[in-house]
């Protein structure tokens, strides 16, 4: 799929759960926990603001994986005289999904894409 201006307003990293079956290690089931969103960064010359969050606790033993993006982007009026920079934005196609971080008990897979313009 071709990257469009709309995709630049989206996220650059996706995370989903994998290998959700329970391990026989006696560890309790625990869901993944996100941190709070960071504050929006100042508007850059590229006309995009960014914010992020981190995984505080990974899911365990079949608990729910963290859902949603780790980073968010939104258009803004950059300080360099460029208005609405996100309209000209282009991203690479999504990279393939990473290997699963665990063989059981709810690992995670990641994939990313990069702003190229």
N, CA, C and O atoms as CSV, one atom per row, in Angstrom:
chain,resi,resn,atom,element,x,y,z
A,1,UNK,N,N,0.830,-1.182,0.000
A,1,UNK,CA,C,0.000,0.000,0.000
A,1,UNK,C,C,0.870,1.238,0.000
A,1,UNK,O,O,1.854,1.300,0.737
A,2,UNK,N,N,0.532,2.211,-0.799
A,2,UNK,CA,C,1.280,3.445,-0.911
A,2,UNK,C,C,1.046,4.315,0.306
A,2,UNK,O,O,-0.089,4.432,0.769
A,3,UNK,N,N,2.101,4.931,0.838
A,3,UNK,CA,C,1.940,5.853,1.963
A,3,UNK,C,C,1.325,7.146,1.456
A,3,UNK,O,O,1.761,7.680,0.436
A,4,UNK,N,N,0.331,7.650,2.144
A,4,UNK,CA,C,-0.338,8.886,1.758
A,4,UNK,C,C,-0.186,9.918,2.852
A,4,UNK,O,O,0.333,9.620,3.928
A,5,UNK,N,N,-0.643,11.144,2.580
A,5,UNK,CA,C,-0.576,12.195,3.587
A,5,UNK,C,C,-1.362,11.810,4.829
A,5,UNK,O,O,-0.977,12.188,5.936
A,6,UNK,N,N,-2.452,11.070,4.677
A,6,UNK,CA,C,-3.230,10.661,5.833
A,6,UNK,C,C,-2.428,9.747,6.751
A,6,UNK,O,O,-2.574,9.824,7.971
A,7,UNK,N,N,-1.579,8.878,6.188
A,7,UNK,CA,C,-0.817,7.954,7.021
A,7,UNK,C,C,0.196,8.684,7.892
A,7,UNK,O,O,0.553,8.175,8.954
A,8,UNK,N,N,0.668,9.848,7.486
A,8,UNK,CA,C,1.620,10.603,8.288
A,8,UNK,C,C,0.969,11.169,9.539
A,8,UNK,O,O,1.664,11.492,10.502
A,9,UNK,N,N,-0.320,11.293,9.542
A,9,UNK,CA,C,-1.017,11.728,10.740
A,9,UNK,C,C,-1.233,10.558,11.681
A,9,UNK,O,O,-1.699,10.748,12.804
A,10,UNK,N,N,-0.910,9.381,11.252
A,10,UNK,CA,C,-1.046,8.180,12.069
A,10,UNK,C,C,0.231,7.901,12.830
A,10,UNK,O,O,1.007,8.812,13.118
A,11,UNK,N,N,0.441,6.657,13.150
A,11,UNK,CA,C,1.584,6.267,13.951
A,11,UNK,C,C,2.661,5.609,13.096
A,11,UNK,O,O,2.421,5.211,11.956
A,12,UNK,N,N,3.850,5.505,13.677
A,12,UNK,CA,C,4.981,4.932,12.969
A,12,UNK,C,C,5.350,3.548,13.499
A,12,UNK,O,O,6.219,2.881,12.937
A,13,UNK,N,N,4.695,3.115,14.575
A,13,UNK,CA,C,5.003,1.804,15.141
A,13,UNK,C,C,3.696,1.155,15.554
A,13,UNK,O,O,2.837,1.801,16.155
A,14,UNK,N,N,3.545,-0.120,15.231
A,14,UNK,CA,C,2.390,-0.892,15.657
A,14,UNK,C,C,2.871,-2.068,16.492
A,14,UNK,O,O,3.947,-2.615,16.254
A,15,UNK,N,N,2.062,-2.449,17.472
A,15,UNK,CA,C,2.379,-3.559,18.359
A,15,UNK,C,C,1.145,-4.441,18.454
A,15,UNK,O,O,0.029,-3.937,18.579
A,16,UNK,N,N,1.333,-5.741,18.396
A,16,UNK,CA,C,0.213,-6.645,18.665
A,16,UNK,C,C,0.706,-7.895,19.374
A,16,UNK,O,O,1.897,-8.208,19.374
A,17,UNK,N,N,-0.235,-8.595,19.976
A,17,UNK,CA,C,0.099,-9.782,20.747
A,17,UNK,C,C,0.341,-11.000,19.870
A,17,UNK,O,O,-0.170,-11.089,18.753
A,18,UNK,N,N,1.129,-11.943,20.392
A,18,UNK,CA,C,1.418,-13.197,19.689
A,18,UNK,C,C,1.724,-14.274,20.731
A,18,UNK,O,O,2.017,-13.964,21.885
A,19,UNK,N,N,1.653,-15.517,20.323
A,19,UNK,CA,C,1.929,-16.655,21.218
A,19,UNK,C,C,1.236,-16.473,22.576
A,19,UNK,O,O,1.878,-16.442,23.625
A,20,UNK,N,N,-0.077,-16.354,22.518
A,20,UNK,CA,C,-0.843,-16.017,23.712
A,20,UNK,C,C,-1.114,-17.196,24.639
A,20,UNK,O,O,-1.634,-17.006,25.738
A,21,UNK,N,N,-0.772,-18.400,24.218
A,21,UNK,CA,C,-1.017,-19.573,25.065
A,21,UNK,C,C,-0.258,-19.516,26.379
A,21,UNK,O,O,0.837,-18.959,26.462
A,22,UNK,N,N,-0.854,-20.095,27.386
A,22,UNK,CA,C,-0.280,-20.070,28.734
A,22,UNK,C,C,0.955,-20.968,28.837
A,22,UNK,O,O,0.987,-22.060,28.271
A,23,UNK,N,N,1.961,-20.499,29.561
A,23,UNK,CA,C,3.131,-21.325,29.886
A,23,UNK,C,C,2.831,-22.088,31.167
A,23,UNK,O,O,1.992,-21.663,31.961
A,24,UNK,N,N,3.492,-23.184,31.369
A,24,UNK,CA,C,3.294,-23.968,32.590
A,24,UNK,C,C,4.343,-23.614,33.638
A,24,UNK,O,O,5.016,-24.494,34.175
A,25,UNK,N,N,4.479,-22.315,33.928
A,25,UNK,CA,C,5.504,-21.890,34.889
A,25,UNK,C,C,4.912,-21.350,36.192
A,25,UNK,O,O,5.659,-20.910,37.066
A,26,UNK,N,N,3.587,-21.376,36.338
A,26,UNK,CA,C,2.949,-20.938,37.569
A,26,UNK,C,C,2.831,-19.426,37.722
A,26,UNK,O,O,2.352,-18.959,38.755
A,27,UNK,N,N,3.242,-18.664,36.750
A,27,UNK,CA,C,3.156,-17.205,36.826
A,27,UNK,C,C,1.723,-16.768,36.553
A,27,UNK,O,O,1.072,-17.290,35.648
A,28,UNK,N,N,1.241,-15.826,37.324
A,28,UNK,CA,C,-0.127,-15.329,37.160
A,28,UNK,C,C,-0.283,-14.596,35.833
A,28,UNK,O,O,0.682,-14.062,35.285
A,29,UNK,N,N,-1.507,-14.579,35.328
A,29,UNK,CA,C,-1.834,-13.839,34.110
A,29,UNK,C,C,-1.772,-12.344,34.425
A,29,UNK,O,O,-2.295,-11.900,35.447
A,30,UNK,N,N,-1.136,-11.576,33.551
A,30,UNK,CA,C,-1.064,-10.121,33.731
A,30,UNK,C,C,-1.173,-9.456,32.365
A,30,UNK,O,O,-0.505,-9.860,31.413
A,31,UNK,N,N,-2.015,-8.439,32.277
A,31,UNK,CA,C,-2.175,-7.681,31.039
A,31,UNK,C,C,-1.045,-6.680,30.878
A,31,UNK,O,O,-0.420,-6.264,31.854
A,32,UNK,N,N,-0.796,-6.305,29.650
A,32,UNK,CA,C,0.181,-5.264,29.344
A,32,UNK,C,C,-0.335,-3.920,29.861
A,32,UNK,O,O,-1.542,-3.676,29.876
A,33,UNK,N,N,0.579,-3.063,30.280
A,33,UNK,CA,C,0.214,-1.740,30.802
A,33,UNK,C,C,1.036,-0.672,30.091
A,33,UNK,O,O,2.264,-0.743,30.052
A,34,UNK,N,N,0.341,0.324,29.525
A,34,UNK,CA,C,0.996,1.484,28.895
A,34,UNK,C,C,1.255,2.569,29.943
A,34,UNK,O,O,0.528,2.663,30.932
A,35,UNK,N,N,2.280,3.382,29.729
A,35,UNK,CA,C,2.447,4.610,30.507
A,35,UNK,C,C,1.442,5.643,30.000
A,35,UNK,O,O,0.755,5.403,29.007
A,36,UNK,N,N,1.354,6.765,30.662
A,36,UNK,CA,C,0.546,7.873,30.155
A,36,UNK,C,C,1.240,8.436,28.909
A,36,UNK,O,O,2.446,8.259,28.738
A,37,UNK,N,N,0.488,9.108,28.047
A,37,UNK,CA,C,1.076,9.765,26.882
A,37,UNK,C,C,1.980,10.897,27.346
A,37,UNK,O,O,1.660,11.593,28.309
A,38,UNK,N,N,3.107,11.084,26.670
A,38,UNK,CA,C,3.954,12.252,26.934
A,38,UNK,C,C,3.223,13.494,26.448
A,38,UNK,O,O,2.212,13.395,25.754
A,39,UNK,N,N,3.733,14.660,26.813
A,39,UNK,CA,C,3.171,15.900,26.278
A,39,UNK,C,C,3.550,15.995,24.809
A,39,UNK,O,O,4.561,15.436,24.383
A,40,UNK,N,N,2.736,16.705,24.035
A,40,UNK,CA,C,3.063,16.919,22.621
A,40,UNK,C,C,4.349,17.725,22.528
A,40,UNK,O,O,4.519,18.706,23.252
A,41,UNK,N,N,5.255,17.323,21.643
A,41,UNK,CA,C,6.475,18.101,21.391
A,41,UNK,C,C,6.100,19.403,20.705
A,41,UNK,O,O,5.000,19.540,20.168
A,42,UNK,N,N,7.025,20.363,20.726
A,42,UNK,CA,C,6.791,21.601,19.988
A,42,UNK,C,C,6.701,21.287,18.505
A,42,UNK,O,O,7.262,20.301,18.026
A,43,UNK,N,N,5.993,22.134,17.795
A,43,UNK,CA,C,5.842,21.940,16.352
A,43,UNK,C,C,7.189,22.140,15.677
A,43,UNK,O,O,7.856,23.150,15.899
A,44,UNK,N,N,7.585,21.186,14.859
A,44,UNK,CA,C,8.853,21.274,14.150
A,44,UNK,C,C,8.680,21.877,12.774
A,44,UNK,O,O,7.557,22.121,12.332
A,45,UNK,N,N,9.779,22.115,12.104
A,45,UNK,CA,C,9.758,22.674,10.750
A,45,UNK,C,C,9.026,21.767,9.765
A,45,UNK,O,O,8.574,22.220,8.714
A,46,UNK,N,N,8.912,20.489,10.108
A,46,UNK,CA,C,8.209,19.557,9.219
A,46,UNK,C,C,6.693,19.656,9.348
A,46,UNK,O,O,5.965,18.957,8.643
A,47,UNK,N,N,6.205,20.529,10.252
A,47,UNK,CA,C,4.765,20.697,10.408
A,47,UNK,C,C,4.087,19.536,11.108
A,47,UNK,O,O,2.900,19.288,10.896
A,48,UNK,N,N,4.841,18.812,11.954
A,48,UNK,CA,C,4.289,17.659,12.659
A,48,UNK,C,C,4.658,17.743,14.143
A,48,UNK,O,O,5.801,18.045,14.488
A,49,UNK,N,N,3.686,17.473,15.015
A,49,UNK,CA,C,3.939,17.323,16.445
A,49,UNK,C,C,3.904,15.844,16.780
A,49,UNK,O,O,3.184,15.071,16.148
A,50,UNK,N,N,4.689,15.453,17.781
A,50,UNK,CA,C,4.796,14.050,18.156
A,50,UNK,C,C,4.603,13.887,19.661
A,50,UNK,O,O,4.895,14.791,20.444
A,51,UNK,N,N,4.107,12.716,20.043
A,51,UNK,CA,C,4.089,12.311,21.441
A,51,UNK,C,C,4.218,10.796,21.477
A,51,UNK,O,O,3.991,10.127,20.469
A,52,UNK,N,N,4.582,10.253,22.639
A,52,UNK,CA,C,4.798,8.808,22.738
A,52,UNK,C,C,4.396,8.299,24.122
A,52,UNK,O,O,4.120,9.073,25.039
A,53,UNK,N,N,4.375,6.994,24.238
A,53,UNK,CA,C,4.166,6.322,25.513
A,53,UNK,C,C,5.006,5.057,25.495
A,53,UNK,O,O,5.433,4.598,24.435
A,54,UNK,N,N,5.236,4.502,26.666
A,54,UNK,CA,C,6.086,3.321,26.795
A,54,UNK,C,C,5.314,2.178,27.438
A,54,UNK,O,O,4.316,2.397,28.125
A,55,UNK,N,N,5.781,0.970,27.212
A,55,UNK,CA,C,5.207,-0.189,27.890
A,55,UNK,C,C,5.808,-0.249,29.287
A,55,UNK,O,O,7.019,-0.408,29.443
A,56,UNK,N,N,4.961,-0.120,30.302
A,56,UNK,CA,C,5.401,-0.156,31.695
A,56,UNK,C,C,5.576,-1.597,32.153
A,56,UNK,O,O,6.539,-1.932,32.844
A,57,UNK,N,N,4.628,-2.447,31.757
A,57,UNK,CA,C,4.691,-3.863,32.113
A,57,UNK,C,C,4.179,-4.679,30.934
A,57,UNK,O,O,3.062,-4.466,30.464
A,58,UNK,N,N,4.985,-5.601,30.463
A,58,UNK,CA,C,4.583,-6.465,29.352
A,58,UNK,C,C,3.544,-7.479,29.836
A,58,UNK,O,O,3.516,-7.850,31.009
A,59,UNK,N,N,2.697,-7.914,28.911
A,59,UNK,CA,C,1.718,-8.942,29.280
A,59,UNK,C,C,2.443,-10.247,29.602
A,59,UNK,O,O,3.514,-10.536,29.068
A,60,UNK,N,N,1.821,-11.030,30.497
A,60,UNK,CA,C,2.423,-12.302,30.909
A,60,UNK,C,C,1.377,-13.396,30.935
A,60,UNK,O,O,0.209,-13.157,31.241
A,61,UNK,N,N,1.802,-14.567,30.618
A,61,UNK,CA,C,1.023,-15.791,30.773
A,61,UNK,C,C,-0.370,-15.708,30.159
A,61,UNK,O,O,-1.360,-16.097,30.778
A,62,UNK,N,N,-0.429,-15.200,28.946
A,62,UNK,CA,C,-1.693,-15.142,28.232
A,62,UNK,C,C,-2.505,-13.892,28.488
A,62,UNK,O,O,-3.634,-13.793,28.008
A,63,UNK,N,N,-1.970,-12.931,29.228
A,63,UNK,CA,C,-2.666,-11.661,29.448
A,63,UNK,C,C,-2.737,-10.857,28.162
A,63,UNK,O,O,-2.040,-11.162,27.194
A,64,UNK,N,N,-3.569,-9.841,28.152
A,64,UNK,CA,C,-3.779,-9.024,26.951
A,64,UNK,C,C,-2.526,-8.221,26.600
A,64,UNK,O,O,-1.890,-7.627,27.471
A,65,UNK,N,N,-2.188,-8.216,25.324
A,65,UNK,CA,C,-1.065,-7.417,24.835
A,65,UNK,C,C,-1.461,-5.950,24.802
A,65,UNK,O,O,-2.648,-5.628,24.755
A,66,UNK,N,N,-0.485,-5.066,24.825
A,66,UNK,CA,C,-0.769,-3.638,24.689
A,66,UNK,C,C,-1.340,-3.389,23.300
A,66,UNK,O,O,-0.793,-3.860,22.302
A,67,UNK,N,N,-2.416,-2.664,23.240
A,67,UNK,CA,C,-3.064,-2.356,21.976
A,67,UNK,C,C,-2.843,-0.888,21.639
A,67,UNK,O,O,-2.690,-0.049,22.526
A,68,UNK,N,N,-2.829,-0.600,20.369
A,68,UNK,CA,C,-2.702,0.782,19.929
A,68,UNK,C,C,-1.268,1.187,19.684
A,68,UNK,O,O,-0.339,0.417,19.928
A,69,UNK,N,N,-1.093,2.415,19.194
A,69,UNK,CA,C,0.240,2.873,18.809
A,69,UNK,C,C,1.097,3.297,19.994
A,69,UNK,O,O,0.583,3.649,21.056
A,70,UNK,N,N,2.401,3.258,19.796
A,70,UNK,CA,C,3.335,3.759,20.802
A,70,UNK,C,C,3.612,5.238,20.570
A,70,UNK,O,O,3.937,5.968,21.506
A,71,UNK,N,N,3.482,5.680,19.312
A,71,UNK,CA,C,3.723,7.086,18.969
A,71,UNK,C,C,2.526,7.636,18.225
A,71,UNK,O,O,1.841,6.907,17.507
A,72,UNK,N,N,2.273,8.929,18.398
A,72,UNK,CA,C,1.231,9.605,17.647
A,72,UNK,C,C,1.811,10.861,17.019
A,72,UNK,O,O,2.708,11.502,17.567
A,73,UNK,N,N,1.274,11.189,15.857
A,73,UNK,CA,C,1.666,12.401,15.134
A,73,UNK,C,C,0.417,13.200,14.831
A,73,UNK,O,O,-0.660,12.631,14.652
A,74,UNK,N,N,0.555,14.535,14.771
A,74,UNK,CA,C,-0.553,15.373,14.329
A,74,UNK,C,C,0.027,16.580,13.608
A,74,UNK,O,O,1.118,17.041,13.945
A,75,UNK,N,N,-0.697,17.097,12.613
A,75,UNK,CA,C,-0.198,18.253,11.869
A,75,UNK,C,C,-0.251,19.507,12.726
A,75,UNK,O,O,-1.086,19.632,13.622
A,76,UNK,N,N,0.654,20.432,12.437
A,76,UNK,CA,C,0.691,21.723,13.125
A,76,UNK,C,C,1.334,22.742,12.187
A,76,UNK,O,O,1.866,22.372,11.140
A,77,UNK,N,N,1.289,23.996,12.550
A,77,UNK,CA,C,1.920,25.053,11.759
A,77,UNK,C,C,3.339,25.249,12.260
A,77,UNK,O,O,3.551,25.831,13.324
A,78,UNK,N,N,4.308,24.768,11.498
A,78,UNK,CA,C,5.707,24.809,11.888
A,78,UNK,C,C,6.258,26.220,11.944
A,78,UNK,O,O,5.724,27.123,11.301
A,79,UNK,N,N,7.337,26.421,12.719
A,79,UNK,CA,C,7.923,27.745,12.893
A,79,UNK,C,C,8.762,28.211,11.705
A,79,UNK,O,O,9.330,29.302,11.750
A,80,UNK,N,N,8.850,27.422,10.661
A,80,UNK,CA,C,9.748,27.724,9.550
A,80,UNK,C,C,9.007,28.263,8.336
A,80,UNK,O,O,9.526,28.218,7.220
A,81,UNK,N,N,7.823,28.761,8.542
A,81,UNK,CA,C,7.078,29.354,7.440
A,81,UNK,C,C,6.320,28.356,6.598
A,81,UNK,O,O,5.703,28.740,5.604
A,82,UNK,N,N,6.344,27.099,6.958
A,82,UNK,CA,C,5.643,26.066,6.203
A,82,UNK,C,C,4.335,25.764,6.908
A,82,UNK,O,O,4.341,25.409,8.087
A,83,UNK,N,N,3.242,25.892,6.232
A,83,UNK,CA,C,1.929,25.666,6.825
A,83,UNK,C,C,1.429,24.274,6.457
A,83,UNK,O,O,1.561,23.839,5.312
A,84,UNK,N,N,0.854,23.578,7.438
A,84,UNK,CA,C,0.222,22.290,7.146
A,84,UNK,C,C,1.167,21.273,6.565
A,84,UNK,O,O,0.826,20.601,5.592
A,85,UNK,N,N,2.362,21.140,7.143
A,85,UNK,CA,C,3.379,20.255,6.598
A,85,UNK,C,C,2.953,18.819,6.438
A,85,UNK,O,O,3.476,18.118,5.572
A,86,UNK,N,N,2.015,18.357,7.248
A,86,UNK,CA,C,1.608,16.956,7.176
A,86,UNK,C,C,0.931,16.619,5.850
A,86,UNK,O,O,0.869,15.450,5.471
A,87,UNK,N,N,0.421,17.632,5.138
A,87,UNK,CA,C,-0.224,17.359,3.857
A,87,UNK,C,C,0.774,16.852,2.824
A,87,UNK,O,O,0.401,16.107,1.918
A,88,UNK,N,N,2.043,17.249,2.951
A,88,UNK,CA,C,3.076,16.816,2.014
A,88,UNK,C,C,3.847,15.597,2.544
A,88,UNK,O,O,4.801,15.136,1.918
A,89,UNK,N,N,3.437,15.108,3.653
A,89,UNK,CA,C,4.167,14.044,4.326
A,89,UNK,C,C,4.021,12.716,3.580
A,89,UNK,O,O,2.958,12.408,3.041
A,90,UNK,N,N,5.097,11.944,3.557
A,90,UNK,CA,C,5.093,10.589,2.980
A,90,UNK,C,C,5.793,9.655,3.948
A,90,UNK,O,O,6.771,10.027,4.597
A,91,UNK,N,N,5.280,8.439,4.036
A,91,UNK,CA,C,5.907,7.410,4.864
A,91,UNK,C,C,6.266,6.213,4.001
A,91,UNK,O,O,5.669,5.966,2.953
A,92,UNK,N,N,7.262,5.478,4.478
A,92,UNK,CA,C,7.609,4.224,3.821
A,92,UNK,C,C,6.493,3.216,4.076
A,92,UNK,O,O,5.683,3.412,4.982
A,93,UNK,N,N,6.439,2.152,3.300
A,93,UNK,CA,C,5.489,1.073,3.634
A,93,UNK,C,C,5.884,0.449,4.977
A,93,UNK,O,O,7.020,0.597,5.428
A,94,UNK,N,N,4.940,-0.246,5.607
A,94,UNK,CA,C,5.237,-0.933,6.869
A,94,UNK,C,C,6.319,-1.979,6.651
A,94,UNK,O,O,6.302,-2.701,5.654
A,95,UNK,N,N,7.261,-2.061,7.585
A,95,UNK,CA,C,8.252,-3.136,7.593
A,95,UNK,C,C,7.528,-4.426,7.984
A,95,UNK,O,O,6.424,-4.360,8.523
A,96,UNK,N,N,8.119,-5.594,7.729
A,96,UNK,CA,C,7.490,-6.848,8.172
A,96,UNK,C,C,7.409,-6.895,9.705
A,96,UNK,O,O,8.179,-6.220,10.388
A,97,UNK,N,N,6.480,-7.688,10.241
A,97,UNK,CA,C,6.364,-7.864,11.680
A,97,UNK,C,C,7.639,-8.507,12.228
A,97,UNK,O,O,8.220,-9.387,11.593
A,98,UNK,N,N,8.068,-8.062,13.408
A,98,UNK,CA,C,9.240,-8.641,14.070
A,98,UNK,C,C,8.903,-10.051,14.549
A,98,UNK,O,O,7.743,-10.463,14.520
A,99,UNK,N,N,9.921,-10.783,14.988
A,99,UNK,CA,C,9.687,-12.062,15.646
A,99,UNK,C,C,8.951,-11.800,16.957
A,99,UNK,O,O,9.049,-10.710,17.520
A,100,UNK,N,N,8.229,-12.779,17.433
A,100,UNK,CA,C,7.515,-12.652,18.703
A,100,UNK,C,C,8.541,-12.626,19.842
A,100,UNK,O,O,9.532,-13.356,19.814
A,101,UNK,N,N,8.287,-11.768,20.851
A,101,UNK,CA,C,9.229,-11.626,21.960
A,101,UNK,C,C,9.205,-12.808,22.923
A,101,UNK,O,O,10.120,-12.958,23.732
A,102,UNK,N,N,8.157,-13.664,22.848
A,102,UNK,CA,C,8.058,-14.826,23.738
A,102,UNK,C,C,7.533,-16.023,22.962
A,102,UNK,O,O,6.861,-15.868,21.942
A,103,UNK,N,N,7.842,-17.212,23.451
A,103,UNK,CA,C,7.338,-18.426,22.816
A,103,UNK,C,C,6.003,-18.868,23.398
A,103,UNK,O,O,5.327,-19.712,22.811
A,104,UNK,N,N,5.610,-18.309,24.547
A,104,UNK,CA,C,4.299,-18.566,25.150
A,104,UNK,C,C,4.001,-17.425,26.111
A,104,UNK,O,O,4.850,-16.569,26.361
A,105,UNK,N,N,2.805,-17.423,26.638
A,105,UNK,CA,C,2.404,-16.452,27.663
A,105,UNK,C,C,2.314,-15.022,27.161
A,105,UNK,O,O,2.500,-14.088,27.941
A,106,UNK,N,N,2.038,-14.832,25.908
A,106,UNK,CA,C,1.756,-13.496,25.415
A,106,UNK,C,C,2.955,-12.622,25.141
A,106,UNK,O,O,3.289,-11.738,25.930
A,107,UNK,N,N,3.596,-12.872,24.027
A,107,UNK,CA,C,4.654,-11.984,23.585
A,107,UNK,C,C,4.073,-10.855,22.747
A,107,UNK,O,O,2.856,-10.697,22.646
A,108,UNK,N,N,4.960,-10.078,22.153
A,108,UNK,CA,C,4.526,-8.991,21.290
A,108,UNK,C,C,5.365,-8.967,20.027
A,108,UNK,O,O,6.527,-9.374,20.011
A,109,UNK,N,N,4.734,-8.475,18.970
A,109,UNK,CA,C,5.412,-8.247,17.705
A,109,UNK,C,C,5.283,-6.770,17.365
A,109,UNK,O,O,4.305,-6.118,17.730
A,110,UNK,N,N,6.275,-6.257,16.667
A,110,UNK,CA,C,6.313,-4.852,16.298
A,110,UNK,C,C,6.529,-4.723,14.800
A,110,UNK,O,O,7.113,-5.600,14.163
A,111,UNK,N,N,6.054,-3.628,14.254
A,111,UNK,CA,C,6.441,-3.253,12.905
A,111,UNK,C,C,6.477,-1.732,12.864
A,111,UNK,O,O,5.765,-1.063,13.612
A,112,UNK,N,N,7.308,-1.199,11.989
A,112,UNK,CA,C,7.498,0.241,11.933
A,112,UNK,C,C,7.480,0.740,10.497
A,112,UNK,O,O,7.607,-0.024,9.540
A,113,UNK,N,N,7.323,2.020,10.390
A,113,UNK,CA,C,7.495,2.733,9.124
A,113,UNK,C,C,8.113,4.077,9.455
A,113,UNK,O,O,8.070,4.520,10.603
A,114,UNK,N,N,8.682,4.721,8.461
A,114,UNK,CA,C,9.468,5.931,8.679
A,114,UNK,C,C,8.935,7.065,7.816
A,114,UNK,O,O,8.536,6.857,6.671
A,115,UNK,N,N,8.934,8.265,8.380
A,115,UNK,CA,C,8.591,9.449,7.585
A,115,UNK,C,C,9.761,9.737,6.655
A,115,UNK,O,O,10.893,9.897,7.110
A,116,UNK,N,N,9.494,9.803,5.366
A,116,UNK,CA,C,10.553,10.087,4.404
A,116,UNK,C,C,10.436,11.490,3.829
A,116,UNK,O,O,11.369,11.994,3.203
A,117,UNK,N,N,9.290,12.117,4.045
A,117,UNK,CA,C,9.116,13.501,3.592
A,117,UNK,C,C,7.982,14.129,4.344
A,117,UNK,O,O,7.664,15.296,4.118
